Amino acid sequence: MPPTIKNVKAKVYLETTVISYLTARASRDIVVAAHQELTRQWWEQRRNDYYLVVSEVVIREAAAGDPEAAERRGAVVAGIDVLEVGTTALELAEELVRRGAVPAVAAEDALHIAIAATNGIDYLLTWNCTHIANAAMRRAIDEVCIERGCEPTVLCTPEELIEE
């Protein structure tokens, strides 16, 4: 029997900040601590409702820094399908930066967006609200993606993807 809309899982690209918040020691900063708790709740309650993916970029970023923290992040991404950084994604990321949809200082963030968009990912889950899940930038990002023939990915935080 072919899959129906109800039994096809939406695809979620886990950006590195989500993995970092999930595995980090509890923060003393009240906002960060709240984001960490929301991330844990999403992970425990909702992750199995989605088909999760990461990219080669996420793997590289998760492996950087403190070895103990990198090991915890690596354990989370182990077993999650990894998307390659293809030519189409690189070109879209360059166009996002060239057109000012994402600032040049955030070229790596543009690459996360481009990988998700070129792979038909439904949601890009992130806590990067400066250069990714930023409502002021979303229209420009979506326009570039559409002009390049990609369906825009929904850029959101775990808090936004906790459905009832």
N, C-alpha and C positions, 0 to 999 in steps of 0.2 A: 504494500500500500504506500503510495507517495506521501511525503510529509505534508501536513496542513499547517496553516499559519499558527495554530495553537500549539503544535508540538515541535516547532522549529525554534531553537534558542537564538536569541539575539547575540551578536558577537560584541565582546567588550575588550578593547585594548587597554591593558593596565600600564599606565605611564609610571615612571620610576618613583615619583613622589608618593603614590599610593602604596607601593611596596615598602618604601622607607617609613612612612607613617605606621604601617601595619607592624613592622618589626622593631621599631625604635623603642628605647626605654621611655617611660612616661615623662613627658615634658613638664616643667614647672610653669611654662607659659600657658595661661588658661585657654587661649584660642587654639594653640597647637595641640594641647591636651584634648580639647573637644574634637578637633579633627582626627586625632588618633583614635578616640573612642568611636566616632562615627565610622571610621575606616574598619575597625574591628567588628562593629555591628554589621556592616555591609558584608564583610568577609564571612562571618559566621552565619548570617541569615539569608543572604541573597546570592552569593557567588555561584552556587550550584544551579541557579536559574539561568545562567548565561554560559556561553561558550567563550572562555577566556583565551586571550593571546597576548604575547609580548613581542618585542622586536629585538633584533641584534643590538640596537642602540640601548634598549632597556637592560639587556644582559650586561653590556659593557659598563653602563652607569652603575648598576647594582653591585658590580664586582669592585668598584673603586672605593677608596677610603679605608677606614678602619677595618682590619681583617676580620675581627669578630662580628662587626655589624654587616660586613659584606657576606660573611658566611650565612647569617640569618636571612638576608635578602635573597641569597642564592638558593636557600632551601625553599623559599616561597615560590620562586619562578621555576624550580625543577619540575619537570613534567608538564609545564604549560607550553603549548605550541608556540614556536618562534617564527615570526615573519622576517623575511630577508629584506634588506634595503636594496630595492631594485632601481634601475635607471629612471623609471617613471616617477618613483617617489623622490629621488634626488632632484629631478627636474621640477617637480611641483614645489618642493621645499625652496629651491632657488627662486622660483617665481613668487612664492609667498613673501620672501624677503625683498626681492627686487621691486615688487609692487607696494611694499610698505604694510602689507597685511600683518606681518610679524616683523619686529625690528631686527636688524642685522645682529645685534648682540644676543639674540635668542634664536640663532640659526638652528641649533639642536632641537629646540621646541618646534620649529617649523617642520623639521624632519619627522618628529613624532606625529604631527598632524598629517603630513603627507603620506606616511606609511599607512596610517589608519584609513585615510580617504582612498588611496589607490588599491587597497585590499578589500574595500567594501565593508568596513567595520561599522557597526551601528553606533557604538558609543566609545569615546576615548575618555577613560576615567582618570582624573588628575586632581591634585591639590595645587597645581600651578595656575593660580588665578591672575597672574600678572601677564603671561604671554600665551596661555592656552585657553583656559575656561574663563575668558574675559568677554563680557557682553559687549563692551565697546569695540572690540576687535572682530567679533564673530561675523558680522555682515561682510566685511572685507575678505575674511578667510573663506567664507562660503562662496562669495563671488568668484574668487580665483579658482577654487575647486571646480565649480560648475563650468567656468570657461575652459578648464582643462579636461572636461568630460568626466569628472568624478562627482558622485553623490556626496555632499558634505556629511561628515561624521558629526554626531552630536557630541559636543565638548562639554563635559560636566564633572561635578565632584561626586564622591560617594553619597553625600547627603541628598543630592538631586536624584540619584538612582535607587533610592530606597522606596520601593513601591509598596502599596498596601495590597 
